[in-house]
Amino acid sequence: MASAEDQAIAAINAAEALALSNIEVLRQMKAILPKEIRPLVEPAIRSNQLGIELVAGAERSAVRKVSAATRKGRKNLSKALKEANARLRKKNGQLKKGKTQTDVMRLAQRLKKKM
């Protein structure tokens, strides 16, 4: 299974490829334009292509990889939250008398620290 970062980069690459293929279609359609307009079209197409490549590069660099320590911490917090909810809630899902969601999170943080 690909990570969220890999999926984001794949989506950016796919969008870039689609935009560049549209530019190629425009280049092919240029032949049907009047001769007077044809010289004006190519510079516009080139600037558009450079803009697409620039934006895609910036988006790819903006995608951040999540460190292993962060992933481990998130996984441990998830486990701790399940445990804390099990301890502080009744079978019907309500919080036990005198307990709040704040208590659940505090307990979860304490349990995470012990993991």
ROMIPA-88825 format. One record per atom (N, C-alpha, C, O): residue number from 1; residue in three letters; atom name; x, y, z. Coordinates in steps of 0.2 Angstrom, whole numbers, plus 5000, padded with zeros to 4 digits. Layout:
BEGIN
+-----+-----+----+------+------+------+
|   i |  aa | at |   px |   py |   pz |
+-----+-----+----+------+------+------+
| NUM | ALA | CA |    X |    Y |    Z |
...
+-----+-----+----+------+------+------+
//
This chain:
BEGIN
+-----+-----+----+------+------+------+
|   i |  aa | at |   px |   py |   pz |
+-----+-----+----+------+------+------+
|   1 | MET |  N | 5004 | 4994 | 5000 |
|   1 | MET | CA | 5000 | 5000 | 5000 |
|   1 | MET |  C | 5004 | 5006 | 5000 |
|   1 | MET |  O | 5009 | 5007 | 5004 |
|   2 | ALA |  N | 5003 | 5011 | 4996 |
|   2 | ALA | CA | 5007 | 5017 | 4995 |
|   2 | ALA |  C | 5005 | 5022 | 5001 |
|   2 | ALA |  O | 4999 | 5022 | 5003 |
|   3 | SER |  N | 5010 | 5025 | 5003 |
|   3 | SER | CA | 5009 | 5030 | 5008 |
|   3 | SER |  C | 5005 | 5036 | 5005 |
|   3 | SER |  O | 5004 | 5037 | 4999 |
|   4 | ALA |  N | 5002 | 5040 | 5009 |
|   4 | ALA | CA | 4999 | 5046 | 5007 |
|   4 | ALA |  C | 5003 | 5051 | 5003 |
|   4 | ALA |  O | 5001 | 5054 | 4998 |
|   5 | GLU |  N | 5010 | 5051 | 5005 |
|   5 | GLU | CA | 5014 | 5056 | 5001 |
|   5 | GLU |  C | 5015 | 5053 | 4994 |
|   5 | GLU |  O | 5015 | 5057 | 4990 |
|   6 | ASP |  N | 5016 | 5047 | 4994 |
|   6 | ASP | CA | 5017 | 5044 | 4987 |
|   6 | ASP |  C | 5011 | 5045 | 4983 |
|   6 | ASP |  O | 5011 | 5046 | 4977 |
|   7 | GLN |  N | 5005 | 5044 | 4986 |
|   7 | GLN | CA | 4999 | 5045 | 4982 |
|   7 | GLN |  C | 4998 | 5052 | 4980 |
|   7 | GLN |  O | 4996 | 5053 | 4974 |
|   8 | ALA |  N | 5000 | 5057 | 4984 |
|   8 | ALA | CA | 5000 | 5064 | 4982 |
|   8 | ALA |  C | 5004 | 5065 | 4976 |
|   8 | ALA |  O | 5003 | 5069 | 4972 |
|   9 | ILE |  N | 5010 | 5063 | 4977 |
|   9 | ILE | CA | 5015 | 5064 | 4971 |
|   9 | ILE |  C | 5013 | 5061 | 4965 |
|   9 | ILE |  O | 5014 | 5064 | 4959 |
|  10 | ALA |  N | 5010 | 5055 | 4965 |
|  10 | ALA | CA | 5007 | 5051 | 4959 |
|  10 | ALA |  C | 5002 | 5056 | 4956 |
|  10 | ALA |  O | 5001 | 5056 | 4950 |
|  11 | ALA |  N | 4997 | 5059 | 4960 |
|  11 | ALA | CA | 4992 | 5063 | 4958 |
|  11 | ALA |  C | 4995 | 5069 | 4955 |
|  11 | ALA |  O | 4992 | 5071 | 4949 |
|  12 | ILE |  N | 5000 | 5072 | 4957 |
|  12 | ILE | CA | 5003 | 5078 | 4954 |
|  12 | ILE |  C | 5006 | 5076 | 4948 |
|  12 | ILE |  O | 5005 | 5080 | 4943 |
|  13 | ASN |  N | 5009 | 5070 | 4947 |
|  13 | ASN | CA | 5012 | 5068 | 4941 |
|  13 | ASN |  C | 5007 | 5067 | 4936 |
|  13 | ASN |  O | 5008 | 5069 | 4930 |
|  14 | ALA |  N | 5001 | 5064 | 4938 |
|  14 | ALA | CA | 4996 | 5062 | 4933 |
|  14 | ALA |  C | 4993 | 5069 | 4930 |
|  14 | ALA |  O | 4991 | 5070 | 4924 |
|  15 | ALA |  N | 4992 | 5074 | 4935 |
|  15 | ALA | CA | 4989 | 5080 | 4933 |
|  15 | ALA |  C | 4994 | 5084 | 4928 |
|  15 | ALA |  O | 4992 | 5087 | 4923 |
|  16 | GLU |  N | 5000 | 5084 | 4929 |
|  16 | GLU | CA | 5005 | 5087 | 4925 |
|  16 | GLU |  C | 5005 | 5083 | 4918 |
|  16 | GLU |  O | 5005 | 5087 | 4913 |
|  17 | ALA |  N | 5005 | 5077 | 4918 |
|  17 | ALA | CA | 5005 | 5073 | 4912 |
|  17 | ALA |  C | 4999 | 5075 | 4908 |
|  17 | ALA |  O | 4999 | 5076 | 4901 |
|  18 | LEU |  N | 4993 | 5075 | 4911 |
|  18 | LEU | CA | 4987 | 5077 | 4907 |
|  18 | LEU |  C | 4987 | 5084 | 4904 |
|  18 | LEU |  O | 4985 | 5085 | 4899 |
|  19 | ALA |  N | 4990 | 5089 | 4908 |
|  19 | ALA | CA | 4990 | 5096 | 4906 |
|  19 | ALA |  C | 4995 | 5096 | 4900 |
|  19 | ALA |  O | 4994 | 5100 | 4895 |
|  20 | LEU |  N | 5001 | 5093 | 4900 |
|  20 | LEU | CA | 5006 | 5093 | 4895 |
|  20 | LEU |  C | 5003 | 5089 | 4889 |
|  20 | LEU |  O | 5005 | 5091 | 4883 |
|  21 | SER |  N | 4999 | 5084 | 4890 |
|  21 | SER | CA | 4996 | 5081 | 4884 |
|  21 | SER |  C | 4991 | 5086 | 4880 |
|  21 | SER |  O | 4990 | 5086 | 4874 |
|  22 | ASN |  N | 4987 | 5090 | 4884 |
|  22 | ASN | CA | 4983 | 5095 | 4882 |
|  22 | ASN |  C | 4987 | 5100 | 4877 |
|  22 | ASN |  O | 4984 | 5102 | 4872 |
|  23 | ILE |  N | 4993 | 5102 | 4880 |
|  23 | ILE | CA | 4997 | 5106 | 4876 |
|  23 | ILE |  C | 4999 | 5103 | 4869 |
|  23 | ILE |  O | 4999 | 5107 | 4864 |
|  24 | GLU |  N | 5000 | 5097 | 4869 |
|  24 | GLU | CA | 5002 | 5093 | 4863 |
|  24 | GLU |  C | 4996 | 5094 | 4858 |
|  24 | GLU |  O | 4997 | 5094 | 4852 |
|  25 | VAL |  N | 4990 | 5093 | 4861 |
|  25 | VAL | CA | 4984 | 5093 | 4856 |
|  25 | VAL |  C | 4984 | 5100 | 4853 |
|  25 | VAL |  O | 4982 | 5101 | 4847 |
|  26 | LEU |  N | 4985 | 5105 | 4857 |
|  26 | LEU | CA | 4985 | 5112 | 4855 |
|  26 | LEU |  C | 4990 | 5113 | 4849 |
|  26 | LEU |  O | 4989 | 5117 | 4844 |
|  27 | ARG |  N | 4996 | 5110 | 4850 |
|  27 | ARG | CA | 5001 | 5111 | 4845 |
|  27 | ARG |  C | 4999 | 5108 | 4838 |
|  27 | ARG |  O | 5000 | 5110 | 4833 |
|  28 | GLN |  N | 4996 | 5102 | 4839 |
|  28 | GLN | CA | 4993 | 5099 | 4833 |
|  28 | GLN |  C | 4987 | 5103 | 4830 |
|  28 | GLN |  O | 4987 | 5103 | 4824 |
|  29 | MET |  N | 4983 | 5106 | 4834 |
|  29 | MET | CA | 4978 | 5110 | 4831 |
|  29 | MET |  C | 4980 | 5116 | 4828 |
|  29 | MET |  O | 4976 | 5120 | 4825 |
|  30 | LYS |  N | 4986 | 5118 | 4830 |
|  30 | LYS | CA | 4989 | 5125 | 4827 |
|  30 | LYS |  C | 4988 | 5125 | 4819 |
|  30 | LYS |  O | 4988 | 5131 | 4817 |
|  31 | ALA |  N | 4989 | 5119 | 4816 |
|  31 | ALA | CA | 4989 | 5119 | 4809 |
|  31 | ALA |  C | 4982 | 5122 | 4806 |
|  31 | ALA |  O | 4982 | 5124 | 4800 |
|  32 | ILE |  N | 4977 | 5121 | 4809 |
|  32 | ILE | CA | 4970 | 5123 | 4807 |
|  32 | ILE |  C | 4969 | 5131 | 4808 |
|  32 | ILE |  O | 4964 | 5134 | 4805 |
|  33 | LEU |  N | 4974 | 5134 | 4811 |
|  33 | LEU | CA | 4973 | 5141 | 4812 |
|  33 | LEU |  C | 4975 | 5145 | 4806 |
|  33 | LEU |  O | 4979 | 5143 | 4802 |
|  34 | PRO |  N | 4973 | 5151 | 4805 |
|  34 | PRO | CA | 4975 | 5156 | 4800 |
|  34 | PRO |  C | 4983 | 5157 | 4800 |
|  34 | PRO |  O | 4985 | 5157 | 4806 |
|  35 | LYS |  N | 4986 | 5158 | 4795 |
|  35 | LYS | CA | 4993 | 5158 | 4795 |
|  35 | LYS |  C | 4996 | 5164 | 4799 |
|  35 | LYS |  O | 5001 | 5164 | 4801 |
|  36 | GLU |  N | 4992 | 5170 | 4799 |
|  36 | GLU | CA | 4994 | 5176 | 4802 |
|  36 | GLU |  C | 4994 | 5175 | 4810 |
|  36 | GLU |  O | 4998 | 5178 | 4813 |
|  37 | ILE |  N | 4990 | 5170 | 4813 |
|  37 | ILE | CA | 4990 | 5169 | 4820 |
|  37 | ILE |  C | 4995 | 5164 | 4822 |
|  37 | ILE |  O | 4997 | 5164 | 4828 |
|  38 | ARG |  N | 4997 | 5159 | 4818 |
|  38 | ARG | CA | 5001 | 5153 | 4820 |
|  38 | ARG |  C | 5008 | 5156 | 4824 |
|  38 | ARG |  O | 5009 | 5153 | 4829 |
|  39 | PRO |  N | 5011 | 5161 | 4821 |
|  39 | PRO | CA | 5017 | 5163 | 4825 |
|  39 | PRO |  C | 5016 | 5165 | 4832 |
|  39 | PRO |  O | 5020 | 5165 | 4836 |
|  40 | LEU |  N | 5010 | 5168 | 4833 |
|  40 | LEU | CA | 5009 | 5170 | 4840 |
|  40 | LEU |  C | 5007 | 5164 | 4845 |
|  40 | LEU |  O | 5007 | 5165 | 4851 |
|  41 | VAL |  N | 5005 | 5159 | 4842 |
|  41 | VAL | CA | 5002 | 5153 | 4847 |
|  41 | VAL |  C | 5008 | 5150 | 4850 |
|  41 | VAL |  O | 5007 | 5148 | 4856 |
|  42 | GLU |  N | 5014 | 5148 | 4847 |
|  42 | GLU | CA | 5019 | 5144 | 4849 |
|  42 | GLU |  C | 5022 | 5148 | 4856 |
|  42 | GLU |  O | 5023 | 5144 | 4861 |
|  43 | PRO |  N | 5023 | 5154 | 4856 |
|  43 | PRO | CA | 5026 | 5157 | 4862 |
|  43 | PRO |  C | 5021 | 5156 | 4868 |
|  43 | PRO |  O | 5023 | 5155 | 4874 |
|  44 | ALA |  N | 5015 | 5157 | 4867 |
|  44 | ALA | CA | 5010 | 5156 | 4872 |
|  44 | ALA |  C | 5010 | 5149 | 4874 |
|  44 | ALA |  O | 5009 | 5148 | 4880 |
|  45 | ILE |  N | 5010 | 5144 | 4870 |
|  45 | ILE | CA | 5010 | 5137 | 4872 |
|  45 | ILE |  C | 5016 | 5135 | 4876 |
|  45 | ILE |  O | 5016 | 5132 | 4881 |
|  46 | ARG |  N | 5022 | 5138 | 4874 |
|  46 | ARG | CA | 5028 | 5137 | 4878 |
|  46 | ARG |  C | 5028 | 5140 | 4885 |
|  46 | ARG |  O | 5030 | 5137 | 4889 |
|  47 | SER |  N | 5026 | 5146 | 4885 |
|  47 | SER | CA | 5025 | 5149 | 4892 |
|  47 | SER |  C | 5020 | 5145 | 4896 |
|  47 | SER |  O | 5021 | 5144 | 4902 |
|  48 | ASN |  N | 5015 | 5143 | 4893 |
|  48 | ASN | CA | 5010 | 5139 | 4897 |
|  48 | ASN |  C | 5013 | 5132 | 4899 |
|  48 | ASN |  O | 5012 | 5130 | 4905 |
|  49 | GLN |  N | 5017 | 5129 | 4895 |
|  49 | GLN | CA | 5021 | 5123 | 4897 |
|  49 | GLN |  C | 5026 | 5124 | 4903 |
|  49 | GLN |  O | 5026 | 5120 | 4907 |
|  50 | LEU |  N | 5029 | 5129 | 4902 |
|  50 | LEU | CA | 5034 | 5131 | 4908 |
|  50 | LEU |  C | 5030 | 5132 | 4914 |
|  50 | LEU |  O | 5033 | 5130 | 4920 |
|  51 | GLY |  N | 5025 | 5135 | 4914 |
|  51 | GLY | CA | 5021 | 5137 | 4920 |
|  51 | GLY |  C | 5018 | 5130 | 4923 |
|  51 | GLY |  O | 5018 | 5129 | 4929 |
|  52 | ILE |  N | 5016 | 5126 | 4919 |
|  52 | ILE | CA | 5014 | 5119 | 4921 |
|  52 | ILE |  C | 5019 | 5115 | 4925 |
|  52 | ILE |  O | 5018 | 5113 | 4930 |
|  53 | GLU |  N | 5025 | 5115 | 4922 |
|  53 | GLU | CA | 5031 | 5112 | 4925 |
|  53 | GLU |  C | 5033 | 5115 | 4931 |
|  53 | GLU |  O | 5035 | 5111 | 4936 |
|  54 | LEU |  N | 5033 | 5122 | 4931 |
|  54 | LEU | CA | 5035 | 5125 | 4937 |
|  54 | LEU |  C | 5030 | 5124 | 4943 |
|  54 | LEU |  O | 5032 | 5122 | 4949 |
|  55 | VAL |  N | 5024 | 5124 | 4942 |
|  55 | VAL | CA | 5019 | 5123 | 4947 |
|  55 | VAL |  C | 5019 | 5115 | 4950 |
|  55 | VAL |  O | 5019 | 5114 | 4956 |
|  56 | ALA |  N | 5020 | 5111 | 4945 |
|  56 | ALA | CA | 5020 | 5104 | 4947 |
|  56 | ALA |  C | 5026 | 5103 | 4951 |
|  56 | ALA |  O | 5026 | 5099 | 4956 |
|  57 | GLY |  N | 5032 | 5106 | 4949 |
|  57 | GLY | CA | 5038 | 5105 | 4953 |
|  57 | GLY |  C | 5037 | 5108 | 4960 |
|  57 | GLY |  O | 5040 | 5105 | 4965 |
|  58 | ALA |  N | 5034 | 5113 | 4961 |
|  58 | ALA | CA | 5033 | 5117 | 4967 |
|  58 | ALA |  C | 5028 | 5112 | 4972 |
|  58 | ALA |  O | 5029 | 5111 | 4978 |
|  59 | GLU |  N | 5023 | 5109 | 4968 |
|  59 | GLU | CA | 5019 | 5105 | 4972 |
|  59 | GLU |  C | 5022 | 5099 | 4975 |
|  59 | GLU |  O | 5021 | 5097 | 4980 |
|  60 | ARG |  N | 5026 | 5096 | 4970 |
|  60 | ARG | CA | 5030 | 5090 | 4972 |
|  60 | ARG |  C | 5035 | 5091 | 4978 |
|  60 | ARG |  O | 5035 | 5087 | 4983 |
|  61 | SER |  N | 5038 | 5097 | 4978 |
|  61 | SER | CA | 5042 | 5099 | 4984 |
|  61 | SER |  C | 5039 | 5100 | 4990 |
|  61 | SER |  O | 5042 | 5100 | 4995 |
|  62 | ALA |  N | 5032 | 5102 | 4989 |
|  62 | ALA | CA | 5028 | 5104 | 4995 |
|  62 | ALA |  C | 5026 | 5098 | 4999 |
|  62 | ALA |  O | 5024 | 5098 | 5005 |
|  63 | VAL |  N | 5026 | 5092 | 4996 |
|  63 | VAL | CA | 5024 | 5086 | 4999 |
|  63 | VAL |  C | 5029 | 5084 | 5004 |
|  63 | VAL |  O | 5035 | 5083 | 5002 |
|  64 | ARG |  N | 5028 | 5083 | 5010 |
|  64 | ARG | CA | 5033 | 5081 | 5015 |
|  64 | ARG |  C | 5032 | 5074 | 5017 |
|  64 | ARG |  O | 5026 | 5071 | 5018 |
|  65 | LYS |  N | 5038 | 5071 | 5018 |
|  65 | LYS | CA | 5038 | 5064 | 5020 |
|  65 | LYS |  C | 5037 | 5064 | 5028 |
|  65 | LYS |  O | 5040 | 5069 | 5031 |
|  66 | VAL |  N | 5033 | 5059 | 5030 |
|  66 | VAL | CA | 5032 | 5059 | 5038 |
|  66 | VAL |  C | 5037 | 5054 | 5040 |
|  66 | VAL |  O | 5038 | 5049 | 5038 |
|  67 | SER |  N | 5041 | 5057 | 5046 |
|  67 | SER | CA | 5046 | 5053 | 5049 |
|  67 | SER |  C | 5044 | 5046 | 5052 |
|  67 | SER |  O | 5038 | 5046 | 5054 |
|  68 | ALA |  N | 5048 | 5042 | 5053 |
|  68 | ALA | CA | 5046 | 5035 | 5056 |
|  68 | ALA |  C | 5044 | 5036 | 5063 |
|  68 | ALA |  O | 5039 | 5033 | 5065 |
|  69 | ALA |  N | 5047 | 5041 | 5066 |
|  69 | ALA | CA | 5046 | 5042 | 5073 |
|  69 | ALA |  C | 5038 | 5045 | 5074 |
|  69 | ALA |  O | 5035 | 5043 | 5079 |
|  70 | THR |  N | 5037 | 5049 | 5069 |
|  70 | THR | CA | 5030 | 5052 | 5069 |
|  70 | THR |  C | 5025 | 5047 | 5068 |
|  70 | THR |  O | 5020 | 5047 | 5071 |
|  71 | ARG |  N | 5026 | 5043 | 5063 |
|  71 | ARG | CA | 5021 | 5037 | 5062 |
|  71 | ARG |  C | 5021 | 5032 | 5068 |
|  71 | ARG |  O | 5015 | 5030 | 5069 |
|  72 | LYS |  N | 5026 | 5031 | 5071 |
|  72 | LYS | CA | 5026 | 5027 | 5077 |
|  72 | LYS |  C | 5022 | 5030 | 5082 |
|  72 | LYS |  O | 5018 | 5027 | 5086 |
|  73 | GLY |  N | 5023 | 5037 | 5083 |
|  73 | GLY | CA | 5019 | 5040 | 5089 |
|  73 | GLY |  C | 5012 | 5040 | 5087 |
|  73 | GLY |  O | 5008 | 5040 | 5092 |
|  74 | ARG |  N | 5010 | 5041 | 5081 |
|  74 | ARG | CA | 5003 | 5041 | 5079 |
|  74 | ARG |  C | 5000 | 5035 | 5080 |
|  74 | ARG |  O | 4994 | 5034 | 5083 |
|  75 | LYS |  N | 5003 | 5029 | 5078 |
|  75 | LYS | CA | 5001 | 5023 | 5079 |
|  75 | LYS |  C | 5000 | 5021 | 5087 |
|  75 | LYS |  O | 4995 | 5018 | 5089 |
|  76 | ASN |  N | 5005 | 5023 | 5091 |
|  76 | ASN | CA | 5004 | 5022 | 5098 |
|  76 | ASN |  C | 4998 | 5026 | 5101 |
|  76 | ASN |  O | 4995 | 5024 | 5106 |
|  77 | LEU |  N | 4997 | 5032 | 5099 |
|  77 | LEU | CA | 4992 | 5036 | 5101 |
|  77 | LEU |  C | 4985 | 5033 | 5099 |
|  77 | LEU |  O | 4980 | 5033 | 5103 |
|  78 | SER |  N | 4985 | 5030 | 5094 |
|  78 | SER | CA | 4979 | 5027 | 5091 |
|  78 | SER |  C | 4977 | 5021 | 5096 |
|  78 | SER |  O | 4971 | 5020 | 5098 |
|  79 | LYS |  N | 4982 | 5017 | 5098 |
|  79 | LYS | CA | 4981 | 5012 | 5102 |
|  79 | LYS |  C | 4979 | 5014 | 5109 |
|  79 | LYS |  O | 4975 | 5011 | 5112 |
|  80 | ALA |  N | 4983 | 5019 | 5111 |
|  80 | ALA | CA | 4981 | 5022 | 5118 |
|  80 | ALA |  C | 4974 | 5025 | 5119 |
|  80 | ALA |  O | 4971 | 5024 | 5124 |
|  81 | LEU |  N | 4972 | 5028 | 5113 |
|  81 | LEU | CA | 4965 | 5031 | 5113 |
|  81 | LEU |  C | 4960 | 5025 | 5114 |
|  81 | LEU |  O | 4955 | 5026 | 5117 |
|  82 | LYS |  N | 4961 | 5020 | 5110 |
|  82 | LYS | CA | 4956 | 5014 | 5111 |
|  82 | LYS |  C | 4956 | 5012 | 5118 |
|  82 | LYS |  O | 4951 | 5010 | 5121 |
|  83 | GLU |  N | 4962 | 5011 | 5121 |
|  83 | GLU | CA | 4962 | 5009 | 5128 |
|  83 | GLU |  C | 4959 | 5013 | 5133 |
|  83 | GLU |  O | 4955 | 5011 | 5137 |
|  84 | ALA |  N | 4960 | 5020 | 5132 |
|  84 | ALA | CA | 4957 | 5025 | 5136 |
|  84 | ALA |  C | 4950 | 5025 | 5136 |
|  84 | ALA |  O | 4946 | 5026 | 5141 |
|  85 | ASN |  N | 4947 | 5025 | 5129 |
|  85 | ASN | CA | 4940 | 5025 | 5129 |
|  85 | ASN |  C | 4937 | 5019 | 5132 |
|  85 | ASN |  O | 4932 | 5019 | 5135 |
|  86 | ALA |  N | 4940 | 5013 | 5131 |
|  86 | ALA | CA | 4938 | 5007 | 5134 |
|  86 | ALA |  C | 4937 | 5008 | 5142 |
|  86 | ALA |  O | 4932 | 5005 | 5145 |
|  87 | ARG |  N | 4942 | 5011 | 5145 |
|  87 | ARG | CA | 4942 | 5011 | 5152 |
|  87 | ARG |  C | 4937 | 5017 | 5154 |
|  87 | ARG |  O | 4934 | 5016 | 5160 |
|  88 | LEU |  N | 4936 | 5022 | 5151 |
|  88 | LEU | CA | 4932 | 5028 | 5153 |
|  88 | LEU |  C | 4925 | 5028 | 5151 |
|  88 | LEU |  O | 4921 | 5033 | 5152 |
|  89 | ARG |  N | 4923 | 5023 | 5146 |
|  89 | ARG | CA | 4916 | 5023 | 5144 |
|  89 | ARG |  C | 4912 | 5017 | 5146 |
|  89 | ARG |  O | 4915 | 5012 | 5148 |
|  90 | LYS |  N | 4906 | 5018 | 5146 |
|  90 | LYS | CA | 4901 | 5012 | 5148 |
|  90 | LYS |  C | 4900 | 5008 | 5141 |
|  90 | LYS |  O | 4903 | 5010 | 5136 |
|  91 | LYS |  N | 4897 | 5003 | 5142 |
|  91 | LYS | CA | 4896 | 4998 | 5136 |
|  91 | LYS |  C | 4891 | 5002 | 5131 |
|  91 | LYS |  O | 4892 | 5000 | 5125 |
|  92 | ASN |  N | 4887 | 5006 | 5133 |
|  92 | ASN | CA | 4883 | 5010 | 5128 |
|  92 | ASN |  C | 4886 | 5016 | 5125 |
|  92 | ASN |  O | 4883 | 5019 | 5120 |
|  93 | GLY |  N | 4893 | 5017 | 5126 |
|  93 | GLY | CA | 4897 | 5022 | 5123 |
|  93 | GLY |  C | 4897 | 5029 | 5127 |
|  93 | GLY |  O | 4901 | 5033 | 5125 |
|  94 | GLN |  N | 4893 | 5030 | 5132 |
|  94 | GLN | CA | 4893 | 5036 | 5136 |
|  94 | GLN |  C | 4899 | 5036 | 5140 |
|  94 | GLN |  O | 4901 | 5031 | 5142 |
|  95 | LEU |  N | 4901 | 5042 | 5142 |
|  95 | LEU | CA | 4907 | 5042 | 5147 |
|  95 | LEU |  C | 4904 | 5041 | 5154 |
|  95 | LEU |  O | 4898 | 5042 | 5155 |
|  96 | LYS |  N | 4909 | 5038 | 5158 |
|  96 | LYS | CA | 4907 | 5036 | 5165 |
|  96 | LYS |  C | 4905 | 5043 | 5168 |
|  96 | LYS |  O | 4908 | 5048 | 5166 |
|  97 | LYS |  N | 4902 | 5042 | 5174 |
|  97 | LYS | CA | 4900 | 5048 | 5178 |
|  97 | LYS |  C | 4906 | 5052 | 5180 |
|  97 | LYS |  O | 4911 | 5049 | 5183 |
|  98 | GLY |  N | 4906 | 5058 | 5179 |
|  98 | GLY | CA | 4912 | 5063 | 5181 |
|  98 | GLY |  C | 4917 | 5063 | 5176 |
|  98 | GLY |  O | 4922 | 5066 | 5178 |
|  99 | LYS |  N | 4917 | 5059 | 5171 |
|  99 | LYS | CA | 4923 | 5059 | 5166 |
|  99 | LYS |  C | 4921 | 5063 | 5160 |
|  99 | LYS |  O | 4915 | 5064 | 5158 |
| 100 | THR |  N | 4926 | 5066 | 5157 |
| 100 | THR | CA | 4925 | 5071 | 5151 |
| 100 | THR |  C | 4930 | 5068 | 5146 |
| 100 | THR |  O | 4934 | 5064 | 5147 |
| 101 | GLN |  N | 4929 | 5071 | 5140 |
| 101 | GLN | CA | 4933 | 5069 | 5134 |
| 101 | GLN |  C | 4940 | 5071 | 5136 |
| 101 | GLN |  O | 4945 | 5068 | 5133 |
| 102 | THR |  N | 4941 | 5077 | 5140 |
| 102 | THR | CA | 4948 | 5079 | 5142 |
| 102 | THR |  C | 4951 | 5073 | 5146 |
| 102 | THR |  O | 4957 | 5072 | 5145 |
| 103 | ASP |  N | 4947 | 5070 | 5150 |
| 103 | ASP | CA | 4950 | 5064 | 5154 |
| 103 | ASP |  C | 4953 | 5059 | 5150 |
| 103 | ASP |  O | 4958 | 5056 | 5151 |
| 104 | VAL |  N | 4949 | 5057 | 5144 |
| 104 | VAL | CA | 4950 | 5052 | 5140 |
| 104 | VAL |  C | 4957 | 5054 | 5136 |
| 104 | VAL |  O | 4961 | 5050 | 5136 |
| 105 | MET |  N | 4958 | 5060 | 5134 |
| 105 | MET | CA | 4964 | 5062 | 5130 |
| 105 | MET |  C | 4970 | 5062 | 5135 |
| 105 | MET |  O | 4975 | 5060 | 5133 |
| 106 | ARG |  N | 4969 | 5064 | 5141 |
| 106 | ARG | CA | 4974 | 5064 | 5146 |
| 106 | ARG |  C | 4977 | 5057 | 5147 |
| 106 | ARG |  O | 4983 | 5056 | 5148 |
| 107 | LEU |  N | 4972 | 5053 | 5148 |
| 107 | LEU | CA | 4974 | 5046 | 5150 |
| 107 | LEU |  C | 4977 | 5043 | 5144 |
| 107 | LEU |  O | 4982 | 5039 | 5144 |
| 108 | ALA |  N | 4975 | 5044 | 5138 |
| 108 | ALA | CA | 4978 | 5042 | 5132 |
| 108 | ALA |  C | 4985 | 5044 | 5131 |
| 108 | ALA |  O | 4990 | 5040 | 5129 |
| 109 | GLN |  N | 4986 | 5051 | 5132 |
| 109 | GLN | CA | 4993 | 5053 | 5132 |
| 109 | GLN |  C | 4998 | 5050 | 5137 |
| 109 | GLN |  O | 5003 | 5048 | 5136 |
| 110 | ARG |  N | 4995 | 5048 | 5143 |
| 110 | ARG | CA | 4999 | 5045 | 5148 |
| 110 | ARG |  C | 5001 | 5038 | 5146 |
| 110 | ARG |  O | 5006 | 5035 | 5147 |
| 111 | LEU |  N | 4996 | 5034 | 5143 |
| 111 | LEU | CA | 4997 | 5028 | 5141 |
| 111 | LEU |  C | 5002 | 5028 | 5135 |
| 111 | LEU |  O | 5006 | 5023 | 5134 |
| 112 | LYS |  N | 5001 | 5032 | 5131 |
| 112 | LYS | CA | 5006 | 5033 | 5125 |
| 112 | LYS |  C | 5013 | 5034 | 5127 |
| 112 | LYS |  O | 5018 | 5031 | 5125 |
| 113 | LYS |  N | 5014 | 5038 | 5133 |
| 113 | LYS | CA | 5021 | 5039 | 5135 |
| 113 | LYS |  C | 5024 | 5033 | 5138 |
| 113 | LYS |  O | 5030 | 5032 | 5138 |
| 114 | LYS |  N | 5019 | 5028 | 5141 |
| 114 | LYS | CA | 5022 | 5022 | 5143 |
| 114 | LYS |  C | 5024 | 5017 | 5138 |
| 114 | LYS |  O | 5027 | 5012 | 5139 |
| 115 | MET |  N | 5021 | 5018 | 5132 |
| 115 | MET | CA | 5022 | 5013 | 5127 |
| 115 | MET |  C | 5030 | 5013 | 5124 |
| 115 | MET |  O | 5031 | 5010 | 5119 |
+-----+-----+----+------+------+------+
//
